[in-house]
Amino acid sequence: MKTKNILNILSITVFSIASNYLNAQEKNYVSEVWTSDQGKNFRNPVLYADYSDPDAIRVGDDYYMTASSFNEAPGLPILHSKDMVNWKLVNYALPDVLPSEHFSTPKRGDGVWAPSIRFHKGEFYIYWGDPDFGIYMIKTKDPLGVWEKPVLVMEGKGLIDSCPFWDEDGQAYLVHGWAGSRAGVKSILSLNKMNPEGTKVLDKGIHVFDGHDAHPTVEGPKMYKRNGYYYIFAPAGGVATGWQLVLRSKNIYGPYEEKVVLEQGSTKINGPHQGAWVDTPSGEDWFYHFQDVDAGGRIVHLQPMKWEKDWPVIGIDNNKNGIGEPVLTYKKPNVGQSYPIVTPPETDEFDGEKLGIQWQWSANENIVWSSKLPGQKFLRLFSMKVPEGEKNLWNVPNLLTQKFPAPNFAASTKVKLTPEDAKEGKTAGLLVMGLDHESIVITNKPDGSYLQLKRAEKADKGGEEKVLFETKLKGNEAYLKVNVNEPKGLCQFSYSENGKNFTKVGDVFQAKPGKWIGAKVGLYSVSTTKAPRGGYADFDWFRITKN
């Protein structure tokens, strides 16, 4: 038995090493449209993409980050960095959003809210709150490998934004916020005891902070300990308009002193808050936070941080009022050496055996939505029927999308539609998805294939998708493109039949964010409910380039 256990441990170790080695050997992707690394300095944001509610940790010389993913699947992205500036998307902790059946259809804005990531006794832990089901935990010894099955640590409505804390005496705690939409109250932070394994809360908890008087919508708490003080870092004041609050106490249950440590001030960086305190091996302190940029989502900034009289000062105190303001550029963290530029992937040539890691579905993936066979240098999306009675794409689960990667970019693809037995009713193309959505597509009719531009306004309210432009194509394939520009995601769609000469179609479309997320860009293939089953669309590639 002992020999068998040793062999199992050895095999797991070898697999882990191999997994890390293979991931390390993958070629670094460098975006054409946004990089933060400027040599000795960096520019903010370090991630110009919707990695909402980011949390990050350092483990040795490695940095790991996760973020909210809501209903998008897979969920809980895992990003890795060696220098705090260049981040690589390496994994997802959550293949399916839980409960799996519930999230087999889009539940936009629900699901994974404001996670926290921690490293404790050789294992990585992520805790997150689902406002409808409670607080979950998932863990692993290898963040690049398969994470264990999630555990429901605390069941209940309105429980969100959770963070674990293990004290020096071995006691475990969980601090969290509340969703007013489910709990009936918000702007309070509560603390529960947990078992040492971090798998279960042991009491009803107590409130440790009430923000109603001066810090409305206080949420997203992260707990730390330094110099005998317990610290709770918490955003307040609202997503786009708020500030970063820090609480401290010598007793974990309080009373807590409070101090605003980061605000917009005279800068253009609105709502700078919610993130993570991370240090370097050399002893520097830094803070990650997000900025809400509407259609671009909640993008990630990195700020210098220092301690004065056991209070953190984040950013630069420009007006000497004791509160830091965010910087746009700064010298890179001192991590002992320089590392290559790397960014999360965007372009996908569809040459590999799997989809690029950047893609997410609008619900838990069903294997019948797509195929990507070995040696097949294209992506096939099957013509799945839109749910009965739907007037737009809001409740369609098989939308394959990724985050906006920059304030200015172009997304393009080549698609071929094969309707099989259907004389009409099959549609496939390029999509910008949000509360309003617009797409440029090929659709079939009895007399051939047509190029259409389609838009739905107030999609979340059932707004009907309408055809804004239509022209007959010579064949059943086309090149599709959307150019996205500042401010706030102005989209111009175009098409070509030869890949060289593109024709603009329709007016400029103002991209809209989704529910708690930024706008997304991607691909889809659908069918009307009346059309015969079957049909598919083959996408040769998806490319993100400069405009």
ABEGO torsion letter per residue (X at the ends): XAAAAAAAAAAAAAAAAAAAAAAAABBBBBBAABBABAEABBBOBABBBBBBGBBBBBBEABBBBBBBAEABOBBGBBBBBAAGABBBBABBABABBOBAAAAABBBBGBEBBGBBBBBBGGBBBBBBBBAAAEBBBBBBABAABBBBBBBBABBEBGBBGBBBBBBAAGBBBBBBBBBAAAAGBBGBBBBBBBBAAGABBABAEBBABBAAAABBGBBGBBBBBBGGBBBBBBBBGEAAABBBBBBBBABAAOBBBBBBABBAEABABBGBBEBBBBBBAAGBBBBBBBBBAEAAEBBBBBBBBBBBGGBBBBEBBAAGAGBBBBBABBBBBBAGBBBBBBBBBABBAGABABBBAABBBABBBBAAABBBBBGBABBBBBBBBBBBGBABAAABAABBBBBBABABBBBBBBBBBBAEABABGBBBEBBBBBABBBBBBBBBBAAEBBBBBBBBBGAAAGBBBBBABBBBBABABBBBBBBBBOBGGBBBBBBBAAGABBBBBEBBBBBBBBBGBBBBBEBBBBBBAABBBEEBBBBABBBBBBX
